[in-house]
């Protein structure tokens, strides 16, 4: 059986407060964990068709992004399929292009990607001013979100391992 090439695709804009959850997850994963050679972690900013070039190298993709209008409390972590973001669904990602659209375009180009989504309900979808840093409920959800990504990798047969910590001098 061929090895799955897995992409953890972290989406978001760090200037838009909770929308920065994707980049934050990418940074935390890269800083704290080693992943197998068949796993890539990317911070790709906002969702768009430019992702097609990246997707053709992978057969499994987990998108990590902020979501809004789920009806859930801010900071709630949710898993869903790309199809759950269809136009008639109230819950939406924080970006104009939907992941399901990118997957459908990839299929039209001849490559099939098994897509999965993981998100966290934001406190505010559009802060009035550029704001770097997550709101308290989304910051509190970060460990749950990271563990969800790690669980996904384990379920895919590609577990991440914690990087060794170096003692700090007092």
SERO-4910 file (N, C-alpha, C, O; in steps of 0.05 Angstrom, whole numbers):
BEGIN
 pado doro    nc1    nc2    nc3   cac1   cac2   cac3    cc1    cc2    cc3    oc1    oc2    oc3
  Unk    A     17    -24      0      0      0      0     18     25      0     36     27     16
  Unk    A     13     44    -18     30     68    -19     26     85      6      5     85     18
  Unk    A     47     99     13     47    117     36     29    141     29     31    153      8
  Unk    A     12    149     48     -4    173     45     14    197     49     30    198     68
  Unk    A     11    217     32     24    243     36      3    261     48    -18    266     36
  Unk    A      8    270     72    -11    285     88     -3    314     91     20    320     97
  Unk    A    -22    331     87    -17    360     91    -35    370    113    -59    366    113
  Unk    A    -23    384    132    -38    399    152    -37    428    142    -16    441    144
  Unk    A    -60    437    132    -62    462    118    -75    483    137    -99    482    142
  Unk    A    -58    500    148    -67    520    168    -73    546    154    -56    558    141
  Unk    A    -98    555    156   -108    578    142   -114    601    161   -124    596    183
  Unk    A   -108    625    154   -116    648    170    -99    672    167    -78    672    154
  Unk    A   -108    694    179    -95    720    177    -89    729    206   -108    735    221
  Unk    A    -64    731    213    -57    738    241    -65    766    249    -65    773    272
  Unk    A    -71    783    229    -79    810    235   -109    813    242   -118    834    250
  Unk    A   -123    791    240   -152    791    244   -160    775    269   -179    760    268
  Unk    A   -145    778    290   -150    766    316   -154    735    314   -135    721    308
  Unk    A   -178    726    318   -183    697    319   -179    683    292   -175    659    292
  Unk    A   -179    698    270   -174    686    244   -145    676    243   -137    661    226
  Unk    A   -128    685    262   -100    676    264    -96    649    276    -74    641    280
  Unk    A   -118    635    282   -115    609    295   -100    589    277    -84    573    288
  Unk    A   -105    589    251    -91    570    234    -61    574    234    -46    555    239
  Unk    A    -51    599    230    -22    604    231    -11    597    259     12    587    261
  Unk    A    -26    602    280    -17    596    307    -13    566    310      7    557    322
  Unk    A    -32    550    300    -30    521    302     -5    512    287      9    495    296
  Unk    A     -1    522    263     23    515    247     48    520    262     66    503    264
  Unk    A     50    544    274     74    551    289     78    533    313    101    523    318
  Unk    A     57    527    328     59    510    351     67    481    344     84    469    357
  Unk    A     55    471    322     62    444    313     91    442    305    105    424    313
  Unk    A    101    462    289    128    462    280    148    465    303    170    454    302
  Unk    A    141    481    322    159    487    345    160    463    364    182    457    375
  Unk    A    138    450    368    136    430    390    137    401    381    141    383    398
  Unk    A    133    395    355    131    367    346    147    361    321    151    379    304
  Unk    A    157    337    320    169    326    296    147    309    282    133    294    296
  Unk    A    145    312    256    125    296    241    140    278    222    163    283    214
  Unk    A    127    255    215    140    237    196    145    251    169    134    272    163
  Unk    A    163    239    153    171    251    127    147    254    108    148    271     90
  Unk    A    126    239    111    103    240     93     83    261    102     61    263     90
  Unk    A     89    277    122     71    297    132     84    325    128    107    329    135
  Unk    A     68    343    118     77    371    116     57    389    131     33    384    131
  Unk    A     68    410    143     51    430    157     56    456    142     79    465    139
  Unk    A     34    469    133     37    494    118     19    515    130     -5    510    137
  Unk    A     29    539    133     14    563    140     10    577    113     29    589    102
  Unk    A    -14    577    103    -19    587     76    -36    613     75    -46    620     54
  Unk    A    -38    627     97    -53    652     97    -83    646     92    -95    631    107
  Unk    A    -94    659     72   -122    655     66   -127    634     45   -110    629     28
  Unk    A   -151    623     46   -158    602     27   -161    613     -1   -171    636     -5
  Unk    A   -153    598    -21   -156    607    -49   -148    585    -68   -137    565    -60
  Unk    A   -154    590    -93   -147    570   -114   -117    566   -117   -109    547   -130
  Unk    A   -101    585   -107    -72    582   -109    -63    557    -94    -41    547    -98
  Unk    A    -80    546    -76    -73    522    -61    -72    497    -79    -60    477    -72
  Unk    A    -83    499   -103    -83    476   -121    -55    465   -126    -51    441   -127
  Unk    A    -36    483   -130     -8    474   -135      2    458   -111     18    439   -115
  Unk    A     -5    465    -87      3    450    -63    -11    423    -61      1    403    -54
  Unk    A    -37    423    -67    -54    400    -63    -46    376    -80    -49    353    -72
  Unk    A    -35    381   -103    -29    358   -121     -7    340   -110     -4    318   -121
  Unk    A      7    349    -91     28    332    -78     18    315    -56     33    298    -45
  Unk    A     -7    318    -48    -18    304    -25    -44    289    -32    -58    296    -50
  Unk    A    -48    268    -17    -74    254    -20    -92    256      3   -115    248      2
  Unk    A    -82    267     25    -99    273     49    -92    300     59    -69    307     63
  Unk    A   -113    316     64   -108    344     74   -127    349     97   -151    343     96
  Unk    A   -116    360    118   -132    370    141   -129    400    141   -107    411    145
  Unk    A   -151    415    138   -151    444    139   -157    452    168   -176    442    180
  Unk    A   -141    470    179   -145    481    205   -151    511    202   -135    525    190
  Unk    A   -175    519    211   -184    547    205   -203    556    226   -214    540    242
  Unk    A   -207    582    227   -228    594    243   -255    590    229   -256    590    205
  Unk    A   -276    586    245   -303    584    234   -322    603    249   -316    611    271
  Unk    A   -344    610    236   -363    627    249   -391    618    242   -395    601    224
  Unk    A   -410    627    257   -439    621    254   -445    591    258   -463    580    244
  Unk    A   -431    578    276   -437    550    282   -460    548    302   -471    526    305
  Unk    A   -466    570    316   -485    569    338   -473    559    364   -487    556    384
  Unk    A   -447    554    363   -432    544    387   -418    567    401   -414    588    390
  Unk    A   -410    562    426   -395    582    441   -368    587    429   -356    569    418
  Unk    A   -358    612    430   -331    618    421   -311    599    434   -313    594    459
  Unk    A   -292    590    419   -272    571    429   -279    542    426   -263    525    432
  Unk    A   -303    536    416   -311    508    412   -297    498    387   -298    510    366
  Unk    A   -284    475    390   -270    462    368   -290    443    354   -304    428    367
  Unk    A   -290    445    327   -309    428    312   -293    414    289   -274    425    278
  Unk    A   -302    390    283   -292    375    260   -316    373    240   -339    370    248
  Unk    A   -309    375    215   -330    374    195   -318    367    168   -293    367    165
  Unk    A   -335    360    149   -325    353    122   -326    378    105   -340    397    111
  Unk    A   -310    379     84   -311    402     66   -339    407     55   -347    430     51
  Unk    A   -355    387     51   -382    390     41   -400    404     61   -421    415     53
  Unk    A   -393    403     86   -409    417    106   -408    448    103   -423    462    115
  Unk    A   -390    457     86   -387    485     80   -401    493     55   -395    513     42
  Unk    A   -420    477     46   -435    483     22   -449    509     24   -453    519     46
  Unk    A   -457    522      2   -469    549      2   -494    551     19   -499    573     30
  Unk    A   -509    530     23   -534    532     38   -530    527     68   -549    527     83
  Unk    A   -505    523     76   -500    518    104   -493    544    118   -478    560    107
  Unk    A   -504    548    142   -499    573    156   -470    575    166   -458    596    163
  Unk    A   -459    554    178   -432    554    187   -413    559    164   -417    548    142
  Unk    A   -393    576    168   -375    582    146   -347    587    157   -343    593    180
  Unk    A   -328    583    139   -301    590    145   -299    621    144   -318    634    136
  Unk    A   -276    630    151   -272    659    151   -262    670    124   -254    693    123
  Unk    A   -263    654    103   -251    662     78   -272    659     56   -290    643     57
  Unk    A   -268    674     35   -288    674     12   -288    648     -3   -309    639    -11
  Unk    A   -265    636     -8   -264    611    -22   -268    588     -2   -255    588     19
  Unk    A   -285    570    -10   -290    547      8   -271    524      0   -264    521    -23
  Unk    A   -264    508     20   -246    486     15   -258    466     -4   -244    454    -21
  Unk    A   -284    462     -3   -297    443    -21   -294    452    -50   -291    435    -68
  Unk    A   -294    479    -55   -289    489    -82   -261    482    -92   -257    475   -115
  Unk    A   -242    485    -74   -214    479    -81   -211    449    -87   -198    442   -106
  Unk    A   -224    432    -71   -223    403    -75   -236    396   -102   -225    379   -117
  Unk    A   -258    408   -108   -272    403   -134   -255    412   -157   -254    398   -178
  Unk    A   -241    434   -155   -224    443   -176   -200    424   -179   -192    418   -202
  Unk    A   -190    414   -157   -168    394   -158   -177    369   -173   -162    359   -190
  Unk    A   -201    360   -168   -211    337   -181   -214    341   -211   -209    324   -227
  Unk    A   -223    365   -219   -225    372   -247   -198    371   -261   -196    365   -285
  Unk    A   -177    377   -246   -150    377   -256   -138    349   -256   -115    345   -265
  Unk    A   -153    329   -245   -144    302   -246   -131    290   -221   -120    268   -222
  Unk    A   -132    305   -199   -122    293   -175   -143    295   -153   -158    314   -150
  Unk    A   -144    273   -137   -164    271   -117   -151    273    -89   -131    260    -84
  Unk    A   -163    289    -73   -152    294    -46   -174    287    -26   -197    296    -29
  Unk    A   -167    272     -6   -185    266     16   -184    289     36   -165    291     51
  Unk    A   -205    306     36   -204    330     52   -219    327     79   -240    315     80
  Unk    A   -208    339     99   -219    340    126   -216    368    137   -198    382    129
  Unk    A   -234    376    155   -233    403    166   -235    403    196   -249    387    208
  Unk    A   -220    421    208   -220    424    237   -220    455    242   -204    469    231
  Unk    A   -239    464    258   -241    492    263   -247    499    291   -253    482    308
  Unk    A   -246    525    297   -253    535    323   -271    559    319   -266    577    303
  Unk    A   -294    558    334   -313    581    332   -299    606    343   -289    606    365
  Unk    A   -300    627    327   -287    652    335   -305    668    354   -329    663    355
  Unk    A   -293    687    368   -309    705    385   -320    727    367   -344    734    368
  Unk    A   -303    739    350   -311    760    331   -299    753    304   -275    748    301
  Unk    A   -316    752    283   -306    745    257   -291    768    243   -274    763    226
  Unk    A   -297    792    250   -284    815    237   -278    837    258   -296    854    263
  Unk    A   -255    836    271   -249    858    290   -248    885    276   -241    887    253
  Unk    A   -255    905    291   -257    933    280   -229    942    271   -226    956    251
  Unk    A   -209    935    286   -181    942    280   -164    917    277   -171    896    288
  Unk    A   -142    920    262   -123    897    261   -115    890    289   -107    908    305
  Unk    A   -117    865    296   -111    856    323    -95    830    321   -105    809    313
  Unk    A    -70    831    330    -54    807    331    -58    794    358    -55    807    379
  Unk    A    -64    768    358    -68    754    383    -97    744    383   -115    756    373
  Unk    A   -100    721    396   -127    708    397   -143    718    420   -132    727    440
  Unk    A   -169    717    418   -187    724    440   -183    703    462   -175    681    455
  Unk    A   -190    709    487   -187    689    508   -200    662    503   -188    642    508
  Unk    A   -225    661    493   -237    634    489   -223    618    466   -221    594    468
  Unk    A   -213    632    446   -199    617    424   -171    609    434   -162    587    427
  Unk    A   -158    626    449   -132    619    460   -135    594    478   -118    576    478
  Unk    A   -156    594    494   -161    571    512   -166    545    497   -162    523    507
  Unk    A   -176    547    472   -182    524    456   -157    513    442   -158    491    431
  Unk    A   -135    528    442   -111    519    427   -102    491    434    -96    476    416
  Unk    A   -100    484    460    -91    456    467   -110    435    455   -101    414    446
  Unk    A   -136    440    456   -155    421    445   -151    418    414   -151    396    404
  Unk    A   -147    441    401   -143    441    373   -117    426    365   -117    410    347
  Unk    A    -96    431    380    -70    418    375    -73    388    379    -64    372    362
  Unk    A    -86    380    401    -91    351    406   -108    338    384   -104    315    377
  Unk    A   -127    353    373   -144    343    352   -127    338    326   -131    318    313
  Unk    A   -109    356    321    -91    352    297    -73    327    302    -70    311    285
  Unk    A    -62    325    326    -45    302    333    -61    276    331    -51    256    321
  Unk    A    -86    276    341   -103    252    339   -108    245    310   -108    222    302
  Unk    A   -113    265    293   -117    261    264    -93    247    252    -95    227    238
  Unk    A    -69    257    258    -45    246    247    -41    217    256    -34    199    241
  Unk    A    -47    212    282    -45    184    292    -65    166    277    -58    144    270
  Unk    A    -89    175    274   -109    159    260   -101    154    231   -109    134    219
  Unk    A    -85    172    219    -76    168    191    -51    151    190    -40    146    168
  Unk    A    -41    142    213    -17    125    214      8    141    212     29    130    205
  Unk    A      7    166    219     31    184    218     33    200    243     31    225    242
  Unk    A     37    187    266     37    203    291     61    222    293     83    216    284
  Unk    A     55    245    305     76    265    311     88    257    338     76    245    354
  Unk    A    113    265    342    126    261    367    136    287    379    146    304    364
  Unk    A    133    291    405    143    316    417    173    319    413    188    300    416
  Unk    A    181    343    407    209    349    405    221    348    433    208    356    453
  Unk    A    246    340    435    259    340    462    261    369    472    266    388    457
  Unk    A    256    372    497    258    398    510    286    401    521    298    382    532
  Unk    A    296    425    520    322    431    531    318    445    558    302    464    559
  Unk    A    332    437    578    328    450    604    337    479    602    357    486    589
  Unk    A    323    496    616    331    524    617    347    529    642    342    517    663
  Unk    A    366    546    640    382    552    664    368    574    681    356    592    670
  Unk    A    370    571    706    357    590    724    373    614    730    365    631    745
***
